[in-house]
Amino acid sequence: MKSNKILIAHPKTNKELKALKAFMEALKIKFEMAKESPYDPEFIEKVLESRQQVREGKVTRLKKEDLKEFLGL
């Protein structure tokens, strides 16, 4: 019986990737691996930079009542 379901896995390490690949091959499950990330590399770099700024405490905190003034509304 053939299934029309698609599974998408997100292994975090090469070890997890190898284990998933071996599992699929052992069960003779057809699979394919994406060759490129669906995300723009510049976008990824900006996200990583922002995360680093948060870790370093380089953030601006606003009170709810100051939000309209900050946004210029």
C-alpha positions, 0 to 999 in steps of 0.5 A: 500500500502506497502512502501519499504522506511526506515527512520533513526532518530537521536533524541538528547534527551530522550524527542525527543526519547519518542515523536518519539516512541509515534508517531510511536506507535500511527500510528501503524508504525513498528519500531525497536531501535538499542541496541548498538552504531555502533561506537567503544567506544574508538573512541568516547572517542578520538573524545570527548577528541579532541573536549575538546582540541579544546575548551581549545585552545590546537591546532596546526595551520599551514599555507598552505605553511608550510604543506609539511614541517610539514608532512615531504614531 
